[in-house]
Amino acid sequence: VSGRIKSSGSEMITLYQILFLFILTYCYKVNVYPFLYKNKFCFLYCLRNLDRHEEMEELAAKFLGVESAMAFGMGFATNSMNIPALTGKGCLILSDELNHASLVLGARLSGSTIRVFKHNNMQSLEKMLRDAIVHGQPRTHRPWKKILILVEGIYSMEGSIVRLPEVIALKKRYRAYLYLDEAHSIGALGPGGRGVVDYFGLDPRDVDVMMGTFTKSFGAAGGYIGGRRELTEYLRSHSHSAVYAASMSPPVVEQIIASMKCIMGEDGTTLGRDRVQQLAENTLYFRRRLTEMGFIIYGNNDSPVVPMMLYMPAKIGAFGREMLKRNIGVVVVGFPATPIIESRARFCISAAHTKDMLDTALSVISEVGDLLQIKYSRHKRLIYDQIQD
Ligand SMILES: Cc1ncc(COP(=O)(O)O)c(C=O)c1O
């Protein structure tokens, strides 16, 4: 479990796992396995919160730099069940057009009016905010009870990082609330791995609802909501996913505590910090090499999610198969997850990829790229230099 897997007897480099830091096996050996052994492997289901759940939530609040945090058994349900607890009829949700299905479902279930702004486009968001304030609700023109902006930290199909400083400035100017889903950015961005707020050096208190999942960088399962104490206390009694669902499984809690302490350096090692740094270096290297080879890649330079454009739907299967033949596992994506002529391969870089692995993968990508004629960029090096400037 280190950026490679064994498949049908041969070893394959994986460029699709979203376990950015790859501290899963380490934490599992050190914490989770002894825990399971001590409890005779029979402690998987848990109806209510135990002391360890509370400890985990306190640790999550400390990690995020917020007053309070609470955890849920499933990341998808964290969005789809908590957004309806926060907004309802008479409220307006402004949602990025590329938001994840769990955010979209949560917004729809809430019964709020939903308006969709262009991806990461601040003019589009500001226009909608201004219109909402000027015109109020349709027909009655009463002011909206609440305006909630829904965004993600890193968009998983685009590799783009949310323009958080501008979003925060807008939400303050128009007195809206901000809900930030850090599923892909928590643990993967920022000098301390604390997500997009850390990356931009912002104050976590400027984000009203900090949401994220434990499935990616933490190698566990479930989701969290962080923010002011009133927020989490309210959700504990009003959210369907808190009131009607079982608590998180205790071994999962152990994994989250272990991986979070590791990233924070509270386990007495520098492993977490080193991995965050390694991930950042791997990301820059991989993106730079792909651009130099003449591929068109999307997203921000610091995003470990790297979409490489294939464009034509017919190239999707061919690229995936040719890579697999050469022992590299990749994810390829097409319609309806992307527009029909924007098919792509989505690479996920991790801290566990060594330079050798990345070089092997890059030379295979280059070979397959020539074979399928997908080195579409005419500028190659030039583009990268411009990005760097
Ligand atoms: C942005 C975003 N939010 C929420 C989720 C749901 O999280 P989980 O898979 O942990 O249920 C995902 C899953 O990929 C996601 O990408």
The ligand as an SDF file (V2000), in Angstrom:
LIG
                    3D

 16 16  0  0  0  0  0  0  0  0999 V2000
  -16.5190   17.1330   -2.5340 C   0  0  0  0  0  0  0  0  0  0  0  0
  -17.0170   15.8670   -1.9100 C   0  0  0  0  0  0  0  0  0  0  0  0
  -17.8460   15.9410   -0.8570 N   0  0  0  0  0  0  0  0  0  0  0  0
  -18.3280   14.8240   -0.2710 C   0  0  0  0  0  0  0  0  0  0  0  0
  -17.9730   13.5640   -0.7130 C   0  0  0  0  0  0  0  0  0  0  0  0
  -18.5480   12.3450   -0.0570 C   0  0  0  0  0  0  0  0  0  0  0  0
  -17.6130   11.7650    0.7950 O   0  0  0  0  0  0  0  0  0  0  0  0
  -17.5640   10.2150    1.1450 P   0  0  0  0  0  0  0  0  0  0  0  0
  -17.0760    9.5060   -0.0680 O   0  0  0  0  0  0  0  0  0  0  0  0
  -16.5960   10.1770    2.2750 O   0  0  0  0  0  0  0  0  0  0  0  0
  -18.9310    9.7740    1.5470 O   0  0  0  0  0  0  0  0  0  0  0  0
  -17.0900   13.4320   -1.7820 C   0  0  0  0  0  0  0  0  0  0  0  0
  -16.6890   12.1120   -2.2600 C   0  0  0  0  0  0  0  0  0  0  0  0
  -15.8720   11.8980   -3.0860 O   0  0  0  0  0  0  0  0  0  0  0  0
  -16.5990   14.6200   -2.4070 C   0  0  0  0  0  0  0  0  0  0  0  0
  -15.7710   14.5670   -3.4560 O   0  0  0  0  0  0  0  0  0  0  0  0
  1  2  1  0
  2  3  1  0
  2 15  2  0
  3  4  2  0
  4  5  1  0
  5  6  1  0
  5 12  2  0
  6  7  1  0
  7  8  1  0
  8  9  2  0
  8 10  1  0
  8 11  1  0
 12 13  1  0
 12 15  1  0
 13 14  2  0
 15 16  1  0
M  END
$$$$
